[in-house]
Structures are given as structure tokens and as C-alpha cells.
């Protein structure tokens, strides 16, 4: 089992990046394109804090799915999610289960991991690195 897990770890890193990017992208699409319709995102304007967040989520999500510039993009969006937690969730209470901030914390730490680990073998970054 140990050998199997070790041989698949890089591929699972790529899967983690792709799936996290897809989940993150949906927030950018909902905020900027109003699809699907989410009541709290109905009045988001492009040049607002939510609009900036949506732009980071849209562009960052796409780049993470592709695995392009994974480390710097993941670092930036990890910071965005930490900012979102401390600005939007923490003021509503200390415990994430009560302030609905668990997802922001989880996104932040997964992105921090991706900033350190990179995009894995199934990424544009790896393809560019292997081409050179």
C-alpha cells in the first residue's frame, strides 16, 4: 500500500489542484456572471470588494485548473481566502462552525499547500518545465 500511495501522490496532487480550482471558479462565476443565481451575490459590482474577489476567483480558478503559474496564483488566492475569513467570518464569532468560515479556512490552507507543492505532473507548469 505504501508504494502504491507514494507512486500516486503526485497525480493526486494534480487532482486536488484541478478539483479545488473548479470549486473555487464557481464562486467567481456566480459573483461576476450571476450564474447560478445566489441571493447574496445578486448586487455584486465589478469595482467592489466582492467584484475584486470574484475576479480573483475567476482568473485564479481557471489558472489553477490549468496548472499555470500554480505557485504564485495559489499564494495570492490563499491570501484572499484568509482575508475573506478575517473580514467576513471572524467578526461573527470565534468558531468557524458557527461563523460559516470553515470553507474559507479550508480553501486558504489548500491553496497554501499548492503554493508550496506546485501543480503536480498534470499541469501546464510541468509541461513547460519538461519542454525546456
Legacy VTK file of the C-alpha trace (Angstrom):
# vtk DataFile Version 3.0
C-alpha trace
ASCII
DATASET POLYDATA
POINTS 132 float
0.000 0.000 0.000
2.843 2.401 0.827
4.417 2.024 -2.627
1.056 2.478 -4.341
0.308 5.626 -2.332
3.777 7.050 -2.959
3.545 6.432 -6.713
0.097 8.072 -6.937
0.803 11.043 -4.637
1.955 13.397 -7.450
-1.112 12.554 -9.561
-3.448 13.063 -6.621
-1.782 16.457 -6.068
-2.811 17.352 -9.627
-6.355 16.092 -8.963
-6.530 18.150 -5.754
-5.441 21.256 -7.697
-7.944 20.670 -10.502
-10.919 19.964 -8.232
-10.110 22.845 -5.891
-9.772 25.152 -8.893
-13.174 24.012 -10.211
-14.828 24.564 -6.837
-13.183 27.976 -6.489
-14.111 29.003 -10.043
-17.820 28.580 -9.334
-17.679 31.461 -6.823
-16.134 33.784 -9.400
-18.744 32.809 -11.997
-21.591 33.302 -9.514
-20.298 36.718 -8.434
-19.441 38.111 -11.866
-21.899 36.390 -14.207
-24.761 35.878 -11.723
-24.948 32.168 -12.575
-26.135 30.275 -10.776
-28.218 32.914 -9.044
-27.091 33.284 -5.448
-29.087 35.875 -3.465
-26.035 37.249 -1.645
-24.189 37.800 -4.955
-27.089 39.467 -6.822
-25.808 43.020 -6.378
-22.071 42.409 -6.743
-20.451 45.110 -8.854
-17.161 44.550 -10.666
-15.470 47.521 -8.964
-16.222 46.498 -5.385
-14.552 44.257 -2.817
-16.803 41.356 -3.845
-16.101 42.160 -7.513
-12.355 42.026 -6.895
-12.791 38.730 -5.053
-14.889 37.385 -7.936
-12.203 38.425 -10.431
-9.513 36.660 -8.389
-11.732 33.581 -8.117
-12.492 33.537 -11.840
-8.944 34.066 -13.095
-7.328 32.141 -10.233
-9.727 29.225 -10.650
-9.002 28.957 -14.382
-5.229 29.177 -13.869
-5.341 26.582 -11.101
-7.417 24.191 -13.217
-4.830 24.504 -15.982
-1.938 24.357 -13.525
-0.440 27.522 -14.990
1.576 29.730 -12.617
0.301 27.468 -9.844
2.587 28.614 -7.039
2.113 32.391 -7.294
-1.613 32.105 -8.094
-2.200 29.736 -5.178
-0.306 32.070 -2.848
-2.413 35.056 -3.911
-5.755 33.267 -3.549
-4.671 31.761 -0.210
-4.268 35.345 0.965
-7.641 36.263 -0.496
-9.311 33.453 1.434
-7.537 34.401 4.670
-8.682 37.997 4.115
-12.238 36.783 3.406
-12.241 34.771 6.619
-10.990 37.573 8.848
-13.151 40.261 7.219
-16.357 38.326 6.620
-16.489 35.428 9.045
-14.361 36.023 12.138
-16.364 39.108 13.228
-19.436 36.846 13.504
-17.838 34.667 16.165
-14.736 32.721 17.091
-15.685 29.212 15.969
-15.719 28.554 12.197
-18.624 26.129 12.514
-20.714 28.982 13.926
-19.473 31.810 11.663
-19.677 29.724 8.443
-15.976 30.287 7.774
-14.829 26.683 7.525
-14.738 26.670 3.727
-12.687 29.886 3.568
-10.152 28.389 6.008
-10.000 25.121 4.087
-9.543 26.909 0.745
-6.821 29.069 2.286
-4.809 26.111 3.586
-5.245 24.004 0.438
-4.030 26.968 -1.608
-1.118 27.473 0.777
-0.206 23.811 0.253
-0.424 24.216 -3.540
1.778 27.321 -3.322
4.447 25.118 -1.723
3.861 21.833 -3.583
3.205 23.188 -7.076
0.733 21.899 -9.634
1.841 18.289 -9.921
2.658 16.321 -13.069
-0.677 17.010 -14.815
-0.197 20.774 -15.105
0.812 23.375 -17.658
3.696 24.267 -15.335
5.051 20.689 -15.601
4.583 20.668 -19.384
6.515 23.938 -19.711
9.239 22.720 -17.347
9.600 19.411 -19.240
9.715 21.203 -22.613
12.738 23.255 -21.524
LINES 1 133
132 0 1 2 3 4 5 6 7 8 9 10 11 12 13 14 15 16 17 18 19 20 21 22 23 24 25 26 27 28 29 30 31 32 33 34 35 36 37 38 39 40 41 42 43 44 45 46 47 48 49 50 51 52 53 54 55 56 57 58 59 60 61 62 63 64 65 66 67 68 69 70 71 72 73 74 75 76 77 78 79 80 81 82 83 84 85 86 87 88 89 90 91 92 93 94 95 96 97 98 99 100 101 102 103 104 105 106 107 108 109 110 111 112 113 114 115 116 117 118 119 120 121 122 123 124 125 126 127 128 129 130 131
